[in-house]
């Protein structure tokens, strides 16, 4: 698998993930996490 930075995102229709402490910190989604999602 290639690193995400090297992948072509033009064909990506959706991003799925586990919210429970994968994206959140202490049950909250931080500004940094939102920014990371936006950059996708």
RAQUIPE-V957656 format. One record per backbone hydrogen bond with DSSP energy under -1.0 kcal/mol. CO is the residue of the C=O (numbers start at 1). NH is the residue of the N-H. E is the energy in kcal/mol with one decimal. If there is no record, write none. Layout:
CO/NH/E
CO/NH/E
This chain:
3/6/-1.9
4/7/-1.4
9/12/-1.7
19/21/-1.2
19/24/-1.2
25/28/-1.5
28/25/-3.3
30/34/-2.2
31/35/-2.5
32/36/-2.1
33/37/-2.2
34/38/-2.5
35/39/-2.0
37/40/-1.0
